[in-house]
Amino acid sequence: MSPDTPGTSGSDTLEMAIARSGGLDTLLRDLTDRAVRAVPGAAACSVTVRRGDRLLTLAGSSDLVNGLDQRQYENGSGPCVEAADTGVEQYAPDLAAETRWPRYTAYARSVGVRCVLALPLVVQGERGAALNFYGVEPGVLGTGRPAARAFAAQAADAVSLALRVEREADSVADVRTALLSRSVIDQAIGILMAQERINAATAMERLRRVSQNANMKLRDLCAELVTRTAGG
């Protein structure tokens, strides 16, 4: 991915970018770093996404954003919460004069933030997202709003693709785990059939009963039996 272009030409390109960068977290952190460089007045940037019933910060350009974002999530209010939930841009040029989010603004000012811009992101498969910019001087993000909007429009595609790659990877991992579990269970059934001279249904029922009585996952019980039979 080029320094000034958040988007990619396709999922294959993004997969290679994720592999090169060391993972999804690193890639999204790089995106927020580039956002800070692209937007005049920005001291920090973060990506907020709603997953299930809660908001999460997927990446941030500095440790500063962690407390800023988390305070909004805890209070259920703040510029990035509003932008993610309503799809409307939120701009607070001077938090000293801001009245919309009193508990949040008090905290933000205490850590040196005076100006906030939160832009909604349209992220496929998610119910709300925002790109958040933080400035340390009043009004410092005002002239950077057009650049921030342009960056957010491109970043939405990159975040959507990145999350889709992550979901697909999780799905593949789930299938692989299921196949491995099925394999070890089948091996354990075969061992019991040979040792006890019983049929497959009886062997499976016996394994289930032992698993329940021992409060142990069936997969783990079968893996233990296979390992023990193989001599470790």
C-alpha positions in Angstrom: 0.0 0.0 0.0 1.4 3.4 -0.9 2.0 6.1 1.7 -0.8 8.3 0.5 -3.4 5.7 -0.6 -5.3 3.9 2.1 -7.2 1.7 -0.3 -6.1 -1.3 -2.3 -7.0 -2.7 -5.7 -8.4 -6.0 -4.3 -8.4 -8.5 -1.5 -5.3 -10.3 -2.9 -3.4 -7.1 -2.6 -4.6 -6.5 0.9 -3.7 -10.1 2.0 -0.1 -9.6 0.7 0.0 -6.2 2.6 -1.2 -7.9 5.8 1.4 -10.6 5.4 4.2 -8.1 4.7 3.2 -5.8 7.6 3.1 -8.6 10.2 -0.7 -8.8 10.6 -3.9 -6.9 10.5 -3.2 -5.0 13.7 0.1 -3.7 12.2 -1.5 -2.8 8.9 -4.3 -0.8 10.6 -1.8 0.9 12.9 0.1 2.0 9.8 -3.1 3.4 8.3 -3.7 5.6 11.4 -0.1 6.7 11.3 -0.5 7.8 7.6 -3.8 9.5 8.5 -1.9 11.7 11.0 0.6 12.7 8.3 -2.2 13.3 5.8 -4.3 15.6 7.9 -2.9 19.0 9.0 -3.2 19.6 12.7 -3.8 15.9 13.6 -1.7 14.7 16.6 -3.3 11.3 16.8 -5.8 9.1 14.9 -7.8 6.0 15.7 -10.3 3.6 14.0 -13.5 2.8 15.9 -15.8 -0.1 14.9 -19.0 -1.4 16.5 -18.9 -5.2 16.9 -22.0 -6.8 18.4 -23.2 -4.5 21.1 -20.0 -2.6 21.8 -17.5 -0.3 20.2 -13.9 -1.2 19.9 -10.7 0.7 18.8 -9.2 -1.4 16.1 -6.0 0.7 15.8 -4.5 3.9 17.0 -1.5 6.0 16.0 -0.4 6.5 19.6 -1.2 5.3 23.2 -3.0 8.6 23.7 -6.1 7.4 21.8 -6.7 4.4 24.0 -7.9 6.3 27.0 -9.7 8.9 24.8 -11.7 6.3 22.9 -12.3 4.0 25.9 -13.7 6.9 28.0 -16.3 7.5 25.2 -17.2 3.8 25.1 -17.7 3.7 28.9 -19.8 6.8 28.9 -21.8 5.9 25.8 -21.2 9.4 24.4 -18.5 11.4 22.6 -17.6 12.4 19.0 -16.5 9.0 17.8 -19.5 7.3 19.4 -21.8 9.8 17.7 -20.1 9.5 14.3 -20.2 5.7 14.4 -23.8 5.5 15.6 -25.4 8.3 13.5 -23.2 8.3 10.4 -22.8 12.1 10.8 -19.5 13.9 11.0 -18.7 15.3 14.5 -16.4 18.3 15.0 -15.5 19.9 18.2 -13.1 22.8 17.5 -12.5 23.7 21.1 -13.3 21.2 23.9 -13.0 24.1 26.4 -16.2 25.5 24.9 -17.9 22.1 24.0 -21.1 21.2 25.9 -22.2 18.0 24.2 -20.1 15.5 26.0 -19.1 17.0 29.4 -17.6 13.9 31.0 -15.6 13.1 27.9 -14.4 16.6 27.2 -13.1 17.0 30.8 -11.0 13.9 30.4 -9.8 14.8 26.9 -8.7 18.2 28.1 -6.9 16.6 31.1 -4.6 14.7 28.7 -4.0 17.7 26.5 -6.5 17.3 23.7 -8.4 20.5 22.7 -9.8 19.6 19.2 -11.6 16.5 17.9 -12.9 15.4 14.5 -14.7 12.1 14.1 -15.7 10.9 10.6 -18.2 8.1 9.9 -16.8 5.1 8.0 -19.0 2.8 5.9 -17.5 -0.6 6.7 -19.0 -3.7 5.2 -20.3 -6.3 7.6 -20.2 -3.9 10.6 -23.0 -1.7 12.1 -21.0 1.5 12.6 -17.4 2.8 12.4 -15.5 6.0 12.6 -12.1 7.5 11.9 -11.1 9.8 14.8 -8.6 12.7 14.7 -7.3 14.5 17.8 -5.6 17.9 18.0 -3.7 19.5 20.9 -4.6 23.1 20.0 -8.1 24.7 19.6 -9.3 24.8 16.0 -6.2 23.1 14.7 -8.2 20.5 12.7 -10.4 23.0 11.0 -8.3 23.5 7.8 -7.6 19.7 7.7 -11.3 18.6 7.5 -11.3 18.3 3.6 -8.1 16.2 3.8 -9.6 14.1 6.6 -12.8 13.4 4.6 -10.8 12.3 1.6 -8.7 10.0 3.6 -11.7 8.6 5.4 -13.4 7.8 2.1 -10.5 5.7 1.0 -9.8 4.3 4.4 -13.3 2.8 4.6 -12.5 0.6 1.7 -9.2 -0.6 3.3 -10.8 -1.2 6.7 -13.7 -3.2 5.0 -11.2 -5.3 3.0 -9.0 -5.9 6.1 -11.9 -7.0 8.2 -13.2 -9.3 5.4 -9.8 -10.9 5.2 -9.7 -11.3 9.0 -13.2 -13.0 8.9 -12.2 -15.3 6.1 -9.1 -16.3 7.9 -11.1 -17.0 11.1 -13.5 -19.1 9.1 -10.7 -21.2 7.6 -9.2 -21.6 11.1 -12.6 -22.8 12.4 -12.9 -25.3 9.6 -9.3 -26.6 10.2 -10.0 -27.0 13.9 -13.2 -28.8 13.2 -11.5 -31.2 10.8 -8.7 -31.9 13.2 -11.2 -32.5 16.0 -13.2 -34.9 13.8 -10.0 -36.8 12.9 -8.9 -37.3 16.5 -12.4 -38.4 17.5 -12.5 -40.9 14.7 -9.1 -42.3 15.8 -10.3 -42.6 19.4 -13.4 -44.5 18.2 -11.2 -46.9 16.2 -9.0 -47.5 19.3 -12.0 -48.3 21.5 -13.5 -50.6 18.8 -10.3 -52.6 18.6 -9.7 -52.7 22.3 -13.2 -53.4 23.5 -14.5 -55.2 20.4 -17.5 -52.9 20.2 -19.2 -51.1 17.2 -18.6 -47.4 16.4 -21.9 -46.2 17.8 -21.2 -47.9 21.2 -17.6 -46.5 21.2 -18.9 -43.0 20.5 -21.5 -43.2 23.3 -18.9 -44.4 25.7 -16.6 -41.5 24.9 -19.4 -39.0 25.3 -20.3 -40.5 28.7 -16.7 -40.3 30.0 -16.4 -36.8 28.6 -19.5 -35.6 30.5 -18.6 -37.4 33.7 -15.0 -35.9 33.6 -16.3 -32.5 32.6 -13.8 -32.6 29.7 -14.2 -31.7 26.1 -14.8 -34.7 23.9 -12.0 -33.6 21.6 -9.5 -33.3 24.5 -10.5 -36.7 25.9 -10.0 -38.3 22.5 -6.7 -36.6 21.9 -5.5 -37.9 25.3 -6.6 -41.4 24.4 -4.9 -41.3 21.1 -1.7 -39.9 22.6 -1.6 -42.5 25.4 -2.3 -45.4 22.9 0.5 -44.1 20.7 2.9 -44.1 23.6 3.1 -40.4 24.1 
